[in-house]
Each structure stands twice: as structure tokens, then as C-alpha cells.
Amino acid sequence: MSPQPATLGELRRSPWSEEKVAHRTVRQELRENLLQKIEKGEPVFPGVHGYDDTVTPQIVNALLSRHHFILLGLRGQAKSRILRGLVNFLDAQIPVVAGCEINDNPYAPICRACRERIAAEGDATPVAWLTREHRYVEKLATPDVTIHYGLLPRANRGIFAINELPDLAGKIQVGLFNIMQEGDIQIKGYPIRMALDVLLVFTANPEDYTARGKIITPLKDRVGSEIRTHYPATVAEGMAITAQEAWTSRDAKRRVQVPEYVREVVEEVAFQARDDKRVDRRSGVSQRLPISTLENVLSSAEQRAARSRDSAIVARVGDVYAAIPSMTGKFELEYEGEMRGADNIARELIRAAVGKTFTRYFKDVNFQSIVQWFEAGGELKIPAHASNAEILAQLKKIPGLFDNLELLSVRPKDDAALQASAAEFILEGLWAHKRVNRSEERGYFAEARKTVAEPRDPREPSGRMPRRQFN
């Protein structure tokens, strides 16, 4: 490959001609490159799941329309990931005037210093190259943010993203819509006319965005497209995101395995929390909850395997309860939930998640033989630090417990860790559906049936004085 042009004269004679570069704005550049990706059938936002038919087409429309846009959504809905993914629609690199702080276009400089330099040096003016990664600027909005020369002008010919837009002070919001519409900025009260070339993108919480006084009306009017994000619509979509983001490939000598039903339980916890009236829906339940939980579940299994010196690390449903510390900070509680306590709410969410997952696998299976064994006085407590072989030996005392493991993709020839995990899931599912009981002290058990009193012979005295009759 020939080296990139190093001067303005070389640039004029290269494919980066004045005709191609001089008047091509960043939004036009994004539009052209996005259309090429679509024509080639390439994924628009790799790694973002569940938005193919909802959010992604709206973002594509906004970019093709050359709109500034805002993503409205609760926490943990991939808003920042999407904004950072916009750089993939930029050119790999673009020419700039060497040494210019605002990445001036060599053919159409907007700062006085660059114009004077080009007038003096002509085709000998040095040209530098700016990669797409350096053309994305992100700022978290806080009330103390101010507009200064380094904040927005240095994002010239790039993408400027502001997270949590409602937290931005009103006077700064005024400055933003001036940039979007009139092309001027005010620095410490002094208006400066600069024809900046920038795509402005924002994120916000829907509640904050629509509340009066949070966003000034003229700024909302100048945002071209308002796009709402959402949480995964199905457990399968959520599991795909969690599997992609969670750290599960542990660097250990032991084999690591998280059964599919355990992954489903972890994901279902988030779905249960989002529907629970005791959890604040306005703040949402982030997708980070199942991601952090799955990592903690695996760590619990890893710790157990190390203590019992087992050769395999296999997660069990009991490990989900051990991961409660990774859940309680991920949701805000309403008053009723606060009275119950975050730990208790988390346990109830796990139990509900286990019950729903259990139903998906064993909807039409009869577990009466297992229930009868407990009702006849059987009890089982799984030791905390027992090996998989020891646990399996205890579980096999329960008749019928291993008859339906194939529905969990577990075979009789599989190792003890997998069989024990599957059998424990069945017991936990029966407890979730209140078919058996469970406690920390006794493990799994059934309440003793109350004996039915024999009918009393009406001729025998009842031991009470006869009721007095009145006319």
C-alpha cells in the first residue's frame, strides 16, 4: 500500500480529493458507510441482542436521515454500547490539518490559525490522519459541566455523546441547541461563531426526560429522533446477552460447566424482578443483574469444587442463593419491598424463578413418588462441603428422583456433578411449587400429616352438659 499523503499537495492528488472531502459532513459520512454495511448484509450493531426488529431499525432511520438523536431507556439497556458502536460507521481515518486542536478539514478549515497557515504554506501544509476511535467523545452529564473550548470544538468532525442528558444544567442545554441549529457557542458569555461538524447523540431515563423542567423544550425540538430502548423480550434473548458479557471461562484446571437450567434460573430472576410490584419499575432492573449473578454462581461452584477437591466445577441451583450479594444492589425497592428487606426479596425472586423454570421442563411429569417419600417421613440435607459422589449417594435414596433427568439433558452415564445438580434442581422445583418443604436446619422434608379424628358415636356422652332447650 502507498503511504498516506503527508501534505496538502499530496492530498489533492490522492483519492482524498477536494471534491470528495471538502463538503462531506460527518453525518453524510455515517449515512454512506451505513448504507454500504446494509447492502453487504453486515450486522449493524454486533453484540447487541434483541433489538433487530425494534430499536436498530429506528437508529438506522435516524442516521440515514442525518438526525441528532436520543436513546431513552432504563439502566442496563445497552444505550452506551450502541452509541460507542456508531464509530464503526465512520471512515477508518480522515485527513486533518496537522497540529490543529479541532481536527480541521484541510480543504475547508474553520479556525483562523489553520486558514492563515494554509494561506502561507499552501500545498506544503502538513496533513495528519485521525482514526475513527479518536473521533468519538463521550461525556457524562452532571450539573457542574461547563462549555469550554476543549469540550465540544475538539469533537469537530466526529461524534459527541452525552449520557444522562436531564442532569445537564439548563444554560448548557441552551448552548447545545445553539450548536445544533445556529452553529455558534458561548464560552463564558462570549458568543463564538464556529461551523462545527458534529453528530450529537444523547441518552436519558424516560422518567427524567418527560418530567417538566428536566429538558428544555427548544432542545427537545432540535433532537431529530427519539428512540426508546427496552429490556430483553424473552428469557432466551436475555441468556444470549448474559452469556456474551459474563466471565465464565475460568482459568482453572477443572472442567467448568453451567447447566442450561441454571442459566435460565439466573435470567428468570431478572424477569421476575422487573414484574414484581415491590421493585421500583421507574429505575428498572439492569441486565447487569443476571451477568453479575452468573459470575457469582460460578464462583460459588468453583469454591465448592476446590474445598471438596472435585475434578469438575458444575453450578447448581443452590449456588444461585449464594449469589444474592450480586443481586441486591441491582434493584431499588418500593416501600413494601423495603419492609421485607432486599435479601428476603431476592430469595423470593429466586424461588419464583426456579418454579417457572421447573414448569418449563417438567410441566407434564408426575413426581408423586418423590413427594410420598417425604410425606412418609423421609428427609434429606445436602452437606455444604460434601463431594459430588457423596451428594449423589444421598440423592439416590429418593425413589423416582433420577427417572426424568433426560429432560435436563442429563444421562445416567454422566458424571456425579451433573447428576447431583439436576437432581437438586428437581427438589428445589418441588419446593418452589410447595410440594415439599425446605429449611436450613432440616434440608428437604414434608410436614407430618394431621391424623383424622375417628367419628364419634352419637350415643356416647360427649363430656359436656346437654344444651338446655327453650321454647
N, C-alpha and C positions, 0 to 999 in steps of 0.2 A: 504494500500500500504506500502511496506517495504521502510525504509528511503534510500535516495541516499547514495552510498558509500562515505565515508569521507577520505579514504586513498587509496594509490595506490594499496596496497594489496587487499583491499575490491573491488576495481575497477576491478582487474584482475579476480575475482571470480564472477563478475556480468555479466549481458547481454552485458555490455560495455567492451567486451573483447579486448585484444590487437589485435587480428585478425580482429575485426570489426572496430576499431578506429584508429589504428596506422597509416595506409596509406590511409585513406579515406579523400580526399581533400574536401574543401567547394564546389567546382564546381561539384564533384561527388555526394555530399550530396544533392545539389539543384536538380540535374538530377533525382536522385532516388525518392525524395519526390514529384517532379512534375509529374513523371510518375504515381505514386500512385494516385494523385489527378485526373489525366486524366482518369485513369481506373475506378475510382469511380464516374465519371461524375460530379465532383465538379467544380464550376466556378473558372477559373484561376485568374482573377482579379475582384473580386466583386466590384460593384460600378463604374466600367469603362464601359461606353456605346459607342456603335458604332464601336468598334474595333474587334468584334468577327470574322469577315471574312477577316480582313486586317492586323492590327498591331499585335494582340495577337498571331496568328499562327507563325509569324516571330520571336517574342520573345521566344515562346516555342521552336522553332527550334534552336535558339541561345543557350538557356540554355541546351537543350539536347545534343548539340554539344560541350558544355563546353567552350563557347566563352566568352571573354570580348566583350561588345557591346556598341554602342552609339545610342541614340534616337535623331533623327533630326526632329525638328518641331518648329513652331511658338509658341508664348506665349499662355498660356491657353489651351494646348492640352493634359493635364494630364500626362506630362512626369515625373514630380516629384512624382506624386501619384503612377505611375507604378513602379518606382524604389523603393519606400518605400514599395510597396506591395511584393517585392521579399523576404522579411523576412518570409513571410508565407510559403515559400518552404524550410526553414531551420528547423532543429530539434527543438523541444520545448526547449531543453537545452543540453549542451555538457559539458564534464569534462575538467577542466583546472588545471594546477598547481596552488595551492592557493598562492595568492600574486604576481603572475607573471604579469608584465605590458603588455606583448604582448600575453596573453592568450595561453601560451604554451601547447601543447599536452603532457599529462603525459607520453605517450609511446614513443614520438619522439620529445623531446624538442630541440629547435634551439638556445636558448640563453645559454651562458656559465654558468650563475648563476644557472639555473634550472638543467642543466646537473650535475653540482657539487653537488647540493642539493640532487638529486635522488641517486647519487653515494654514498653519505654519509648516507642518511636516509633510502634508499631502500623502502620496502613496507610500511613503516611508513610515507612516504611523504604525506602531506595533499593535498587533492583534493577539489577544489571548482567547482561550477556549474554556467555556463554562459547561460542566457536566450537568445532567438533569438532576442529580442528587443535591446539587448546591443551589437549585432553583426553587426549592420548597422551604418556606419559612413558616413555623408554627408558633403560636403564642397562646398561652392560657390567659383568658380574660380575668382580671382582678380589678377591684375599684381603684387601685393605685397606678394602673397602667397610664402612661402618657405617650403622646405622639412626639417623637423627636426625629432628627434627621436620619438616624440609623435604623429606625424600626421598619417603616414602610418603603421609603425610597430604595433601600438596599435589596428589597424584594422585587425591584423592577425587572420585567421580562420573566417573571416567574409566578408561583402560586403562593398566596398569603392566606394562611388558615388561622382562624380564631376559635378556640374551644370555649364553650360556656359563654356565649355572647351576652346573655342577660346580665352578667356580672360586670360588664364594661360600663364605666361612668357615662352619663348622658352626653356630656360635652365631647367625649371621644367618639361616641356614636355619630354625633353631628359631623365630626371630622371624617368619619368613614364614608358617609353618604356623599360628602363633597368630593371625595376621591373617586367614588364610583360614578358620579354623574358629571360634575363640573371639572374634575381633573386638577383641583387645587387642594393644598393642605395648609393648615395653620400651625406654626411652630411658635409656642409662647405668645400667641395672639397675633403674630405677623403672618399674613396670607402669602403663600408662595405658590406661584403657578408652575406646576410640573405635569407634563402629559405622561404620567406613569402608565406603563403597560403591565397590568397585573390582573390575575383572576383572584377574586376574593371569595372564600368559602368559609362557612361557619357551622358550628354545632350548638345545640341548645336542648334543654329539657322542655318538653311540650308545655308543662305547667308554668314554667317561668316565662316561656316565650309569649304565652297568651295572656298572662297577668298584666293588668293595667300598670303602666309606669316602668315596666321592665325593659321593653324595647320601644324606642321612639318610633312613631308612626312613619315619618319620612324614610327611615332606614328600612323598615319592613317593605315599604312600597318599592324600594330600589333593588331588593333581592329578587332576582328573576324567577327562581323556582324554590318552592318549599316542599321538601321531601321527608316523609315520615318513615323511620326505620321501625323494626319490631323484633321481638324475640323469636326463636325457632318455633315454627308452627307444629312440628311433630317431634316426638322423642328421637326418632332416627336422625333428623337434622341436627338436633342438639348433640347427639352422640358423635356425629361426624365432626362437629366443631370441637368438642371436648377431646376427642382422640387426636386431633391435629395439634391442639395447644398444650395439652397436659404432658408433663415429663414422666414418661413411663418406661423408657429404655434405660433401666438402671445398670450401671457399670459393675455388675457383680458376677461371680462365677455361677451362682444359682440360676436356674431357669425361672423366668418371670412370666406369670400368666394372670390376666384379669378376666374371668369368665364373662360372657356376654350378659348374663342376667345380673351380675353385679354392676356392670356398666349401666344397664338400664335402670337399676335402682338408684344409682347416683344421679342420673339425668332426671329421673322422675321426681326426685326430691325438689329440684328447681321448679318443675312444673306444678307440683303441689303447693309450693310456697307462693308462686305467682297467683294461684287461685284462692289462697287462704285469706279469709276476712281479717285475721289477726295480724297479717303482714301488710305494711303500708304499700299500696299499689302505686302511689304517686312517685315514690323513689325507685320502685322496681326491684327485681331480683336479678342481679347481674349474671351473665354467662360465666363469670369468673367463679361462681359458687361451685358448679359441678367440676370445673377444671381443677380448682384447689382441692376439692373433696377427693377426686380420683387420685391425685398425687398423695394425699394423706392416707387414703385407703391402702394404697400400695406400700407406703412406708410402714403402716401397721403390720401388714403381712410380712414385709421384709424383716421387721424386728422379731416377729414370732418365729420365723424360719431360722433366724440367727440364734435365738435362745434355745430352740429345740434341735438345732443342728440338722434341719431337714435340707434335702438337696434341691427342693423346689420352693419358689415363692408363689403361692396361689392365694389370691384375695378371696375373702369370704364376706358374707353379709354382716357378720359381727364387726368387721373392720370398718364398715360404714358408720357404726355408732362411735367407734374410736376416732373418727374424723370430724366429730361435732365441732371442735375448736376452729376448723376451717370453714364452718358454715355460719356461725352466729354473728360474725362481723359483716356478713354479706347481705343482710336484710334488716330493714327498720320495722319496728313493731308498732301497731296501734295500741290503744290503752288496754284493751283486753289481753293482747299478747304480752304487754309489759307486766301485767299482773301475773301471768303464767310463768314468765321468765323465758329468756332466749333458749336456754338448754332444753327445757321441757318442750318448747315449741319444736325445736329441732328433732327431738326424739319422736314426737308425734308425726312430724312430716316424714321421717324415715319409715315409721311403721305404715303410714298410708302408702308410701311409695312401694314398699315391699308387697303390700296387699294387692296393689294394682298390677305390679309386675307378675306376681304369682298367678293372678287370674289370667293374664295373657298366655301363660304357659300351660296352666292346668285347669282350664275352665270346665272341662267335662270329665275330670278324673275324680274317682271316688277314693277318699282317704279314710274311710270309716275304720279300717283295721288299725290304723295308727292311732286314731282318736280313742278307740276302745281299749287299746293297750294302756294308754294314760289313764283312762277312766277306771280301769281295773287296779289302779294303784302304781303304775309304772312312773318312774321319774328319771330324768337324765340331766346331768350337769356336766357341761364340757369344760374340762380343766383349762385354765388360762394358758399354761405353758406346756401342755401335753404335745407330743409329736403327732403327726398326721396318722401314723399307724395306730397309736393308742386311741385317738379320737374315733377312727374308723371302727375299731373293735367295739367301742361303746355304742356307736350308732347302729351297728348291725344287730343289736339286741332287739331293736324295734321291728316288729313284723310289718312287711309291706313298704318300708321306707325306701328301699332301693329298687322297687318294681318299676318306677316310672322315670328313672334318671335319663333315659334316652331322649326324653322330651327336652332335656337341657343339654343335649349333645354329649352326654357322658356315658361311657360304655363300661361294662364290668371289668374289662382289661385295663382301664385307665388307672393311673397311679392313685395312691391313697389320698393325696392332697385334693385332687379334683373331685373324687367321690365324696370326701368329707365336706367339701364346700357345697356341693349340690344337695347333699342330704340336709345340711344345716339350713339351706335356703328353703327347703320344703317345710321344716319345722317352724322356721320364722314366718313363713307364709300362713301356716295354720294358726299361729299365734296372732298374726295381723288380722285374720278373719275370725278370731275369738273361738277357734275350735279347741285350742289347748291354752294353757296359761304359761307364763314365764316370769321368773323373778331372779334377782341377783343371787339370792340365798339358795334357792332350790333348783334353779335351772328351769327345764320344761317339766310341766306336771298338769294334772287335771284336778279340779275341785271334787271332793268326795260328794257323791250323790246323796241327796237327802232321802232318808228312809221314809216310805209312805206309810202312814199310820193305818193299822187294820180297822175296818169299820166296826163300830161299837154296837153291841146287841141292844136294841132299844128297850129290851125288858130288864136289862141290868141297871142298877141305880147309877146315876152319874156323879154322885157325891155332892150334889148341890140340892138345896131346898127346892121343892116344887114351886113353880111360879103360881102366885095367887091369882085366882080368876076373879074378874069383876064383871058385873052385869053392865 
